[in-house]
Amino acid sequence: MVAENKQLGRFYGIGTGPGDPGLLTLKAADRLRQVEVIFAAAARKKKSFAGGVIDALGDCSAQRVSLPFTMAQKMADREQQWISNAKIIIGKLKKGHDCAFATIGDPLLYSTYTYLLREIITLLPEVKVETIPGIMAFQDLASRFNLPTVEDRESLLIIPAWGRDENFSAKLKLADTVVLMKTSASRPELMDELDKAGFAGEFLYGAQLGQEREELCRGVAAIEEVPDEYLSLIIAKRRPERQPTNVAKNEGLEDE
């Protein structure tokens, strides 16, 4: 509800998970039901993943607003868009509306939310902010195959595949497990580099997780056969021989 004295609204960053509404946390669901306005990045297609998860709640009555975010080459153009969107949200906050920015995955990991949050805090430093984490796509993908992402002293490396640089190969040497996010632009080259770096045994691929067009596969040959998708990822492990040959299914596992 809008405060009677027009107090400043609270701003929430909410991770909706990889796409499956069942992976939305209880806390995220509660906040989405409580806020008056929910902002999200305008979808490349007609319906966003985050929007689909929110729709599945069924009892979310908040006003829904889509915000455009440019991917222009010039950083100045991107920053201007962040500022413009921040001002739109601030306008609602100043009217006393509690507002949320919903995003797939986690709000603080490769998310548009972080740029937006920075501008909002700069322009409205007195605003109260709560960020609610979300399940990442690589966690969902690993769970589908019951694959331990890392164990004991193993290290995990997460790389945005769309922005790899000249240090990419050097970074691979530091990790036991690698997660490559958004692999559609150069998947064959990525697979080749992973192979050269010793990640030749265990490969998982996922795309459009939690959606009707979901793709899941395991192994190099299977991955080479699936079409490219923007929202895609690869998990590769350096030591596949350490993985158990018969991993228990998710069903029926009990907490120790």
Secondary structure per residue as TSV (DSSP state, phi and psi in degrees):
chain	resnum	aa	ss	phi	psi
A	1	M	-	360.0	150.1
A	2	V	-	-75.2	132.4
A	3	A	-	-65.4	143.2
A	4	E	T	-61.8	-37.2
A	5	N	T	-91.9	15.3
A	6	K	-	57.5	39.2
A	7	Q	-	-61.9	157.9
A	8	L	-	-65.8	133.4
A	9	G	-	-71.5	164.2
A	10	R	-	-96.7	145.0
A	11	F	E	-109.1	131.2
A	12	Y	E	-119.0	136.3
A	13	G	E	-105.2	121.6
A	14	I	E	-124.4	121.0
A	15	G	E	-84.6	125.5
A	16	T	-	-97.3	4.5
A	17	G	B	86.3	-174.7
A	18	P	S	-76.0	-15.2
A	19	G	S	148.7	-29.1
A	20	D	-	-79.1	118.7
A	21	P	G	-56.6	-26.0
A	22	G	G	-67.8	-15.1
A	23	L	G	-97.6	5.5
A	24	L	S	-72.5	132.3
A	25	T	-	-73.0	158.0
A	26	L	H	-62.2	-39.5
A	27	K	H	-64.7	-42.9
A	28	A	H	-62.6	-42.7
A	29	A	H	-61.8	-42.6
A	30	D	H	-60.4	-45.5
A	31	R	H	-67.4	-38.4
A	32	L	H	-63.9	-31.6
A	33	R	H	-76.4	-25.6
A	34	Q	H	-87.6	-34.5
A	35	V	-	-72.4	161.3
A	36	E	S	-95.4	-26.1
A	37	V	E	-135.0	132.3
A	38	I	E	-117.9	119.6
A	39	F	E	-100.2	150.7
A	40	A	E	-154.1	157.5
A	41	A	E	-67.0	139.1
A	42	A	-	-59.4	132.5
A	43	A	-	-74.1	146.5
A	44	R	S	-66.4	-31.4
A	45	K	S	-108.7	-174.0
A	46	K	S	-64.4	-32.2
A	47	K	S	-131.7	129.5
A	48	S	-	-83.6	157.1
A	49	F	H	-62.4	-46.3
A	50	A	H	-60.7	-41.5
A	51	G	H	-63.1	-37.8
A	52	G	H	-65.1	-38.2
A	53	V	H	-65.1	-43.1
A	54	I	H	-64.7	-40.6
A	55	D	H	-57.6	-36.0
A	56	A	H	-68.3	-18.2
A	57	L	H	-63.0	-36.1
A	58	G	S	83.9	-33.3
A	59	D	-	-121.5	33.5
A	60	C	-	-98.1	111.2
A	61	S	-	-101.5	6.5
A	62	A	-	-64.3	150.2
A	63	Q	E	-65.3	138.1
A	64	R	E	-110.4	129.5
A	65	V	E	-130.9	126.5
A	66	S	E	-95.4	134.2
A	67	L	E	-113.3	132.0
A	68	P	-	-78.7	142.0
A	69	F	-	-131.5	118.2
A	70	T	-	-77.6	148.9
A	71	M	-	-110.9	33.4
A	72	A	-	-58.8	151.1
A	73	Q	S	-66.3	-35.6
A	74	K	S	-77.9	123.4
A	75	M	H	-62.0	-32.0
A	76	A	H	-61.1	-37.1
A	77	D	H	-67.8	-39.6
A	78	R	H	-65.1	-43.5
A	79	E	H	-63.3	-37.1
A	80	Q	H	-64.2	-37.1
A	81	Q	H	-67.4	-39.7
A	82	W	H	-61.3	-43.0
A	83	I	H	-64.9	-44.0
A	84	S	H	-60.3	-44.1
A	85	N	H	-68.7	-37.6
A	86	A	H	-60.8	-40.1
A	87	K	H	-65.5	-34.9
A	88	I	H	-63.9	-45.4
A	89	I	H	-65.9	-42.7
A	90	I	H	-59.6	-36.1
A	91	G	H	-58.3	-40.2
A	92	K	H	-71.6	-41.0
A	93	L	H	-62.0	-38.8
A	94	K	H	-69.5	-19.1
A	95	K	T	-87.5	2.1
A	96	G	T	93.1	6.8
A	97	H	-	-83.2	130.7
A	98	D	-	-75.0	131.2
A	99	C	E	-127.6	149.9
A	100	A	E	-128.2	146.4
A	101	F	E	-111.4	115.8
A	102	A	E	-98.8	136.3
A	103	T	E	-144.3	148.8
A	104	I	S	-66.8	157.7
A	105	G	B	68.9	-137.6
A	106	D	-	-110.0	136.6
A	107	P	T	-64.9	-21.2
A	108	L	T	-108.3	15.8
A	109	L	S	-132.0	106.9
A	110	Y	S	49.7	51.8
A	111	S	-	-123.9	144.6
A	112	T	H	-59.9	-27.7
A	113	Y	H	-55.8	-38.3
A	114	T	H	-64.0	-38.6
A	115	Y	H	-68.7	-41.6
A	116	L	H	-65.2	-43.8
A	117	L	H	-60.5	-42.3
A	118	R	H	-58.4	-42.6
A	119	E	H	-71.1	-38.9
A	120	I	H	-63.7	-43.8
A	121	I	H	-66.0	-35.3
A	122	T	H	-65.9	-44.1
A	123	L	H	-82.2	-24.7
A	124	L	-	-140.8	69.5
A	125	P	T	-61.6	-21.3
A	126	E	T	-82.7	-3.2
A	127	V	-	-67.5	142.3
A	128	K	-	-89.3	130.2
A	129	V	E	-124.2	137.3
A	130	E	E	-130.6	125.1
A	131	T	E	-107.3	127.1
A	132	I	E	-111.4	116.8
A	133	P	-	-67.2	159.2
A	134	G	-	-131.4	159.7
A	135	I	-	-70.1	135.8
A	136	M	-	-86.9	156.3
A	137	A	H	-60.7	-37.0
A	138	F	H	-68.0	-29.3
A	139	Q	H	-68.2	-41.5
A	140	D	H	-63.2	-46.2
A	141	L	H	-61.8	-46.4
A	142	A	H	-61.1	-37.2
A	143	S	H	-68.2	-28.9
A	144	R	H	-64.9	-28.8
A	145	F	T	-110.7	8.8
A	146	N	T	52.4	39.0
A	147	L	-	-96.2	118.7
A	148	P	-	-61.7	123.7
A	149	T	S	-68.5	-51.0
A	150	V	-	-144.1	149.8
A	151	E	-	-134.4	157.7
A	152	D	T	50.1	-116.2
A	153	R	T	-103.8	15.5
A	154	E	-	-66.5	153.4
A	155	S	-	-113.4	150.7
A	156	L	E	-117.4	132.5
A	157	L	E	-120.5	127.5
A	158	I	E	-112.3	122.7
A	159	I	E	-125.1	131.3
A	160	P	E	-74.6	107.1
A	161	A	G	-64.2	-22.9
A	162	W	G	-75.1	-12.4
A	163	G	G	-130.6	31.5
A	164	R	-	-68.8	148.4
A	165	D	-	-120.0	-166.0
A	166	E	T	-68.9	-12.8
A	167	N	T	-93.5	7.2
A	168	F	H	-57.2	-49.5
A	169	S	H	-64.2	-37.7
A	170	A	H	-65.7	-37.3
A	171	K	H	-64.8	-37.4
A	172	L	H	-60.2	-31.7
A	173	K	T	-67.3	-17.5
A	174	L	T	-89.8	-7.9
A	175	A	-	-119.3	154.0
A	176	D	S	-96.2	-30.1
A	177	T	E	-131.9	135.5
A	178	V	E	-120.1	135.5
A	179	V	E	-114.2	122.4
A	180	L	E	-108.3	120.1
A	181	M	E	-96.1	136.2
A	182	K	-	56.0	78.5
A	183	T	-	-97.7	3.0
A	184	S	T	-63.9	-30.9
A	185	A	T	-68.1	-32.1
A	186	S	S	-151.9	47.9
A	187	R	H	-61.2	-44.4
A	188	P	H	-58.5	-43.2
A	189	E	H	-65.5	-38.3
A	190	L	H	-63.8	-44.2
A	191	M	H	-62.5	-39.1
A	192	D	H	-65.3	-43.0
A	193	E	H	-67.6	-36.3
A	194	L	H	-64.9	-40.6
A	195	D	H	-61.7	-45.5
A	196	K	H	-64.1	-29.1
A	197	A	T	-86.4	0.7
A	198	G	T	98.4	7.9
A	199	F	-	-96.7	58.2
A	200	A	-	-98.4	-4.2
A	201	G	S	-102.7	-57.2
A	202	E	E	-106.6	112.5
A	203	F	E	-127.3	131.8
A	204	L	E	-121.1	143.1
A	205	Y	E	-131.3	137.7
A	206	G	E	-141.7	146.3
A	207	A	E	-148.4	145.7
A	208	Q	S	52.6	43.4
A	209	L	T	-59.0	134.6
A	210	G	T	81.1	3.4
A	211	Q	S	-111.4	170.2
A	212	E	T	-62.5	-32.4
A	213	R	T	-94.1	22.9
A	214	E	-	-57.8	139.4
A	215	E	E	-123.1	128.5
A	216	L	E	-133.4	131.4
A	217	C	E	-156.8	163.1
A	218	R	E	-132.1	134.1
A	219	G	S	98.2	151.1
A	220	V	H	-60.6	-47.7
A	221	A	H	-61.2	-42.5
A	222	A	H	-66.9	-40.2
A	223	I	H	-64.8	-36.6
A	224	E	H	-65.2	-20.0
A	225	E	H	-88.9	-18.3
A	226	V	S	-85.4	149.1
A	227	P	-	-71.5	158.6
A	228	D	-	-72.1	140.6
A	229	E	-	-136.0	143.4
A	230	Y	S	-62.6	-51.3
A	231	L	S	-87.0	81.5
A	232	S	E	-138.0	161.3
A	233	L	E	-155.4	159.7
A	234	I	E	-128.8	137.1
A	235	I	E	-113.5	127.2
A	236	A	E	-128.7	135.5
A	237	K	E	-114.3	142.9
A	238	R	S	-77.5	-34.1
A	239	R	-	-118.7	72.1
A	240	P	G	-63.1	-24.3
A	241	E	G	-66.1	-16.3
A	242	R	G	-84.6	-10.4
A	243	Q	S	-78.2	139.7
A	244	P	-	-63.5	144.0
A	245	T	S	-76.0	-28.7
A	246	N	S	-126.6	90.4
A	247	V	-	-84.9	136.2
A	248	A	-	-61.7	146.6
A	249	K	-	-71.8	160.6
A	250	N	S	-63.8	-35.6
A	251	E	T	-66.9	134.1
A	252	G	T	84.9	0.8
A	253	L	-	-71.9	141.5
A	254	E	-	-116.8	147.1
A	255	D	-	-68.6	140.7
A	256	E	-	-82.0	360.0
